[in-house]
């Protein structure tokens, strides 16, 4: 697995690689995660829950286009049957794909669309995909985690649909050992989860909170995550006078049961991202019976269309958002029948794909 970032950094791609890798290990496969380290302070070699992790330095440390030239030499000399390239947003994936072509190793690519969906960023990502087209065209398969990605990328890249395969993320979390947690929801607790970046929309949730408190004075907000936007969010809560109603806390990504316990206490789970390909955090909340509110955009819209969540317009006002939150706190949306893929399903589908490529 070649991925731009891995634990202890957090995010959807990091969680995907971790979950898939450990489930593949359980299926008897040998997995190495090759990743970059912008801090250049993490261990070069490490075992994370049985997963072999190899890190190479990356530059610059504060930009999303970082470059890790040693990825090339690591891929060239690796002894593996197949290379799985995760994401395409940095300069790590093209280096990995170029090296794989040189040593004639088959490779697959999972897009993990993600990222802010501003007009500028959207245009940038389209250009990235077009520039990468020659490398993507030589992949054995291109993996989408959501249906809409296949249509989108097939058209933008002018590649046939048969080049793509749909393998969604898993959405299962380990249940807490304490059975009392499942029956102790706090109907005034609003929870949100994700990497703390501006495009994730946590600031909108904090801005709406004063309006919520006017009608639900006992309401309180917990945001679980870490990232570069954390100080801005803390400052905003203080500025609006709601800092005592807002908790921003990081749960280590390997402590899945702790996260599950927090979600099972929530009266409402909210995810207000500008863009999500396959909204893992929301799916995990849904799998635990949470009432979920999302923005009406990208992969989040699919949740609302399936009746798994309610949606608000991406450009709604703070007051409108507060109204939607209050309405759903008062009348939670709990889907009756939930059938979501597990991480074991995801790993088995990937393994079947790997084996078919190895046989060809």
Phi, psi and omega per residue, in radians:
X1 nan 2.137 3.038
X2 -1.890 2.055 -3.087
X3 -2.369 2.433 -3.125
X4 -1.008 -0.661 -3.092
X5 -2.393 2.686 3.080
X6 -2.611 2.988 3.136
X7 -0.860 2.472 0.241
X8 -1.463 -0.001 3.018
X9 -1.182 2.572 -3.026
X10 -2.049 2.694 3.129
X11 2.736 3.050 -3.084
X12 -1.124 -0.731 -3.134
X13 -1.165 -0.734 3.121
X14 -1.051 -0.747 3.137
X15 -1.178 -0.708 3.111
X16 -1.015 -0.864 -3.101
X17 -1.102 -0.736 3.138
X18 -1.080 -0.878 -3.080
X19 -1.146 -0.803 -3.138
X20 -1.103 -0.746 -3.106
X21 -1.098 -0.798 -3.087
X22 -1.242 -0.524 3.073
X23 -1.292 -0.602 3.053
X24 -1.141 -0.659 3.061
X25 -1.047 -0.745 3.134
X26 -1.126 -0.434 3.107
X27 -1.524 0.076 3.061
X28 1.646 0.153 -3.128
X29 -1.598 2.753 3.064
X30 -1.760 2.175 -3.052
X31 -2.238 2.305 2.973
X32 -2.101 2.308 3.061
X33 -1.730 2.058 3.081
X34 -1.813 2.112 -3.029
X35 -2.477 3.052 -3.128
X36 -1.922 2.775 -3.125
X37 -2.306 1.784 -3.139
X38 -1.235 -0.487 3.130
X39 -1.314 -0.440 -3.085
X40 0.983 0.567 3.132
X41 -2.149 -0.183 -3.093
X42 -1.448 2.803 3.134
X43 -1.042 2.433 3.098
X44 -1.181 -0.723 3.093
X45 -2.170 2.365 -3.094
X46 -2.720 2.638 2.990
X47 -1.860 2.159 3.112
X48 -2.054 1.816 -3.094
X49 0.853 0.799 3.093
X50 1.547 -0.137 -3.126
X51 -1.584 2.218 3.094
X52 -1.360 2.144 -3.102
X53 -2.049 2.280 3.094
X54 -2.137 2.178 -3.101
X55 -2.017 2.461 3.047
X56 -2.155 2.656 -3.099
X57 -1.199 2.637 -3.141
X58 -2.347 2.643 3.105
X59 -2.409 2.632 -0.228
X60 -1.322 2.950 -3.062
X61 -1.495 -0.182 -3.034
X62 -2.186 0.432 3.118
X63 -2.285 2.775 -3.107
X64 -1.599 0.052 3.128
X65 -1.855 0.446 -2.970
X66 -1.029 2.699 -2.994
X67 -2.108 2.347 3.137
X68 -2.288 1.467 -3.012
X69 -1.060 -0.485 -3.108
X70 -1.211 -0.226 3.046
X71 -0.975 -0.681 -3.100
X72 -1.026 -0.943 -3.090
X73 -1.161 -0.587 3.113
X74 -1.136 -0.737 3.124
X75 -1.193 -0.721 -3.116
X76 -1.032 -0.710 -3.068
X77 -1.676 0.049 -3.127
X78 -1.252 2.541 3.084
X79 -1.852 1.566 -3.095
X80 -2.479 2.893 3.131
X81 -1.561 -0.480 -3.057
X82 -2.757 2.576 3.115
X83 -1.993 2.225 3.102
X84 -1.894 1.944 -3.129
X85 -1.597 2.187 -3.082
X86 -1.851 2.168 3.085
X87 1.306 2.937 -3.128
X88 -2.466 0.135 -2.933
X89 -1.399 -0.258 3.141
X90 -1.974 -3.030 3.088
X91 -1.533 0.039 3.097
X92 -1.195 -0.899 -3.085
X93 -1.019 -0.801 -3.134
X94 -1.097 -0.573 3.084
X95 -1.135 -0.764 3.138
X96 -1.117 -0.751 -3.132
X97 -1.147 -0.720 3.119
X98 -1.073 -0.741 3.130
X99 -1.152 -0.698 3.133
X100 -1.090 -0.696 3.105
X101 -1.109 -0.727 -3.109
X102 -1.046 -0.738 -3.093
X103 -1.679 0.162 3.062
X104 1.011 0.741 3.054
X105 -1.698 2.322 3.081
X106 -1.160 2.527 3.111
X107 -2.481 2.637 3.029
X108 -2.129 2.778 -3.102
X109 -2.301 2.251 2.957
X110 -1.806 2.238 -3.008
X111 -1.251 -0.795 -3.034
X112 0.881 1.042 -3.018
X113 -0.680 -1.186 3.008
X114 0.749 -3.031 3.048
X115 1.516 2.845 -3.113
X116 -1.061 2.488 -3.064
X117 -1.873 0.610 3.031
X118 -1.195 2.837 -3.132
X119 -1.071 -0.699 -3.121
X120 -1.154 -0.842 -3.090
X121 -1.187 -0.664 3.113
X122 -1.070 -0.777 3.122
X123 -1.104 -0.673 3.127
X124 -1.093 -0.744 -3.116
X125 -1.192 -0.634 3.083
X126 -1.089 -0.773 3.116
X127 -1.087 -0.729 3.102
X128 -0.993 -0.819 -3.088
X129 -1.135 -0.687 -3.137
X130 -1.150 -0.745 3.116
X131 -1.100 -0.650 -3.119
X132 -1.411 -0.081 -3.028
X133 -0.900 -0.805 -3.139
X134 -1.012 -0.641 3.118
X135 -1.294 -0.709 3.124
X136 -1.158 -0.611 -3.136
X137 -1.146 -0.433 -3.120
X138 -1.600 -0.047 3.069
X139 -1.183 2.604 3.098
X140 -1.149 -0.684 3.053
X141 -2.651 2.667 3.023
X142 -1.944 2.196 -3.004
X143 -1.811 2.193 3.053
X144 -1.831 2.557 3.095
X145 -1.821 -0.070 3.087
X146 -2.480 2.625 -3.078
X147 -0.997 -0.776 -3.007
X148 -1.127 -0.417 -3.139
X149 -1.094 -0.631 -3.078
X150 -1.116 -0.841 3.096
X151 -1.091 -0.798 -3.071
X152 -1.078 -0.934 -3.046
X153 -1.303 -0.563 3.097
X154 -1.064 -0.741 3.141
X155 -1.256 -0.812 -3.083
X156 -1.132 -0.627 -3.082
X157 -1.658 -0.103 -3.087
X158 0.933 0.856 3.095
X159 -2.078 2.541 -3.103
X160 -1.147 2.612 -3.132
X161 -1.071 -0.503 -3.128
X162 -1.172 -0.221 3.069
X163 -1.276 -0.322 -3.027
X164 -1.839 2.672 3.017
X165 -2.397 2.482 -3.140
X166 -1.676 2.070 3.045
X167 -2.372 1.696 -3.090
X168 -1.210 2.773 3.008
X169 -1.132 2.756 2.962
X170 -1.340 2.831 -3.119
X171 -2.350 0.317 -3.075
X172 -1.689 2.475 3.043
X173 -2.141 2.555 3.086
X174 -1.179 2.335 -3.119
X175 -1.273 2.490 3.093
X176 -1.053 2.605 -3.131
X177 -1.227 -0.464 -3.132
X178 -1.429 1.912 -3.099
X179 -1.153 -0.325 -3.121
X180 -1.199 -0.411 -3.094
X181 -1.080 -0.655 -3.066
X182 -1.151 -0.293 -3.122
X183 -2.024 0.407 -3.073
X184 -2.200 0.796 3.134
X185 -1.191 2.498 3.074
X186 -1.765 1.879 -3.032
X187 -1.267 0.038 3.062
X188 -1.917 0.025 -3.068
X189 -1.661 2.150 3.061
X190 -1.858 2.272 -3.093
X191 -2.174 2.482 3.009
X192 -2.437 2.609 -3.050
X193 -2.391 2.448 3.039
X194 2.729 3.020 3.067
X195 -1.189 2.379 -3.039
X196 -1.432 1.518 3.061
X197 -2.284 2.759 -3.022
X198 -1.061 -0.702 -3.059
X199 -1.168 -0.243 3.133
X200 -1.315 -0.258 2.987
X201 1.421 0.233 3.137
X202 -1.065 -0.554 -3.137
X203 -1.112 -0.564 3.112
X204 -1.179 -0.654 3.122
X205 -1.154 -0.722 3.112
X206 -1.176 -0.695 3.127
X207 -1.134 -0.539 3.136
X208 -1.368 -0.348 -3.018
X209 -1.047 -0.739 3.100
X210 -1.001 -0.612 3.122
X211 -1.257 -0.618 3.077
X212 -1.130 -0.731 -3.062
X213 -1.151 -0.418 3.101
X214 -1.087 -0.555 -3.124
X215 -1.924 -0.373 3.071
X216 -2.254 1.356 -3.048
X217 -1.048 -0.377 -3.126
X218 -1.558 -0.001 -3.125
X219 -1.141 2.538 3.065
X220 -2.602 2.735 -2.975
X221 -2.143 2.323 3.011
X222 -2.115 2.186 3.092
X223 -1.986 2.107 -3.118
X224 -1.886 1.999 -3.137
X225 2.907 3.064 3.072
X226 -2.504 2.787 -3.136
X227 2.730 3.126 -3.000
X228 -1.206 -0.254 -3.062
X229 -1.659 0.084 -3.013
X230 -1.081 -0.796 -3.102
X231 -1.127 -0.643 3.097
X232 -1.086 -0.720 3.141
X233 -1.161 -0.726 3.112
X234 -1.106 -0.734 3.130
X235 -1.122 -0.686 3.128
X236 -1.129 -0.771 3.121
X237 -1.057 -0.703 3.110
X238 -1.176 -0.739 3.135
X239 -1.055 -0.653 -3.116
X240 -1.526 -0.022 3.105
X241 1.285 0.449 -3.128
X242 -2.085 0.304 -3.061
X243 -1.056 -0.503 3.122
X244 -1.326 -0.217 3.129
X245 -1.750 -0.016 -3.056
X246 -2.144 2.206 3.025
X247 -2.029 2.155 3.061
X248 -1.997 2.060 -2.966
X249 -2.543 2.481 3.113
X250 -1.719 2.263 3.013
X251 -1.814 2.141 3.131
X252 -0.887 2.369 -3.023
X253 -1.053 -0.371 3.115
X254 -1.464 -0.194 -3.119
X255 -1.586 1.171 -3.037
X256 -1.191 -0.597 -3.138
X257 -1.173 -0.625 3.091
X258 -1.101 -0.765 3.099
X259 -1.092 -0.761 3.129
X260 -1.023 -0.739 3.138
X261 -1.075 -0.708 3.129
X262 -1.167 -0.719 3.128
X263 -1.149 -0.616 -3.099
X264 -1.306 -0.189 3.056
X265 -1.597 -0.250 -2.987
X266 -1.278 2.410 2.976
X267 -1.398 -0.452 3.139
X268 -2.712 2.334 3.017
X269 -1.841 2.307 -3.092
X270 -2.211 2.328 3.050
X271 -2.327 1.984 -2.997
X272 -1.995 0.620 -3.125
X273 -1.105 2.639 3.009
X274 -1.293 -0.437 -3.104
X275 -2.764 2.319 3.023
X276 -2.529 2.215 3.096
X277 -1.266 -1.054 3.125
X278 -2.322 1.640 -2.931
X279 -1.184 1.531 -3.019
X280 -1.031 -0.814 -3.098
X281 -1.062 -0.730 3.135
X282 -1.180 -0.698 3.123
X283 -1.116 -0.698 3.099
X284 -1.104 -0.707 3.104
X285 -1.118 -0.749 3.123
X286 -1.082 -0.712 -3.118
X287 -1.080 -0.393 3.134
X288 -1.731 0.199 3.060
X289 1.452 0.313 3.139
X290 -1.311 2.579 2.917
X291 -1.388 2.255 -2.953
X292 -2.196 2.397 3.075
X293 -2.165 2.281 -3.089
X294 -2.359 2.992 2.994
X295 -1.471 2.580 -3.070
X296 -1.486 1.361 -3.107
X297 -2.756 2.628 3.031
X298 0.773 -2.346 -3.092
X299 -1.169 -0.340 3.098
X300 -1.187 -0.597 3.118
X301 -1.063 -0.598 -3.141
X302 -1.081 -0.610 3.118
X303 -1.113 -0.755 3.131
X304 -1.176 -0.686 -3.134
X305 -1.108 -0.538 3.132
X306 -1.525 0.013 -3.136
X307 1.335 0.278 -3.129
X308 -1.559 -0.236 -3.109
X309 -2.721 2.850 2.924
X310 -1.702 2.701 -3.079
X311 -2.261 2.562 3.037
X312 -2.069 2.639 3.115
X313 -1.042 2.562 -3.126
X314 -1.060 -0.558 -3.081
X315 -1.807 0.377 -3.127
X316 -1.190 2.737 -3.122
X317 -1.341 2.923 3.089
X318 -1.039 -0.691 -3.138
X319 -1.159 -0.729 3.117
X320 -1.131 -0.704 3.098
X321 -1.099 -0.753 3.124
X322 -1.062 -0.718 3.112
X323 -1.046 -0.750 -3.138
X324 -1.152 -0.676 3.128
X325 -1.139 -0.825 -3.133
X326 -1.075 -0.774 -3.136
X327 -1.033 -0.689 -3.090
X328 -1.428 -0.458 2.987
X329 -1.144 -0.656 -3.128
X330 -1.321 -0.620 -3.126
X331 -2.326 1.453 -3.085
X332 -1.050 2.531 3.041
X333 -1.686 1.883 3.123
X334 -2.028 1.806 3.139
X335 -1.003 2.435 -3.088
X336 -1.317 -0.773 -3.094
X337 -2.103 2.040 -3.114
X338 -2.105 2.016 3.050
X339 -2.181 1.810 -3.101
X340 -2.118 2.583 3.140
X341 -1.163 2.609 3.079
X342 -1.703 2.927 3.061
X343 -1.155 -0.505 3.066
X344 -1.163 -0.698 3.056
X345 -1.023 -0.812 -3.117
X346 -1.055 -0.826 -3.119
X347 -1.126 -0.717 3.132
X348 -1.126 -0.709 3.107
X349 -1.128 -0.700 3.107
X350 -1.140 -0.754 -3.138
X351 -1.082 -0.705 3.091
X352 -1.077 -0.695 3.099
X353 -1.143 -0.832 3.120
X354 -0.956 -0.809 -3.080
X355 -1.148 -0.658 3.134
X356 -1.167 -0.606 3.114
X357 -1.234 -0.722 -3.130
X358 -1.107 -0.570 -3.131
X359 -1.357 -0.375 -3.029
X360 -1.393 nan nan
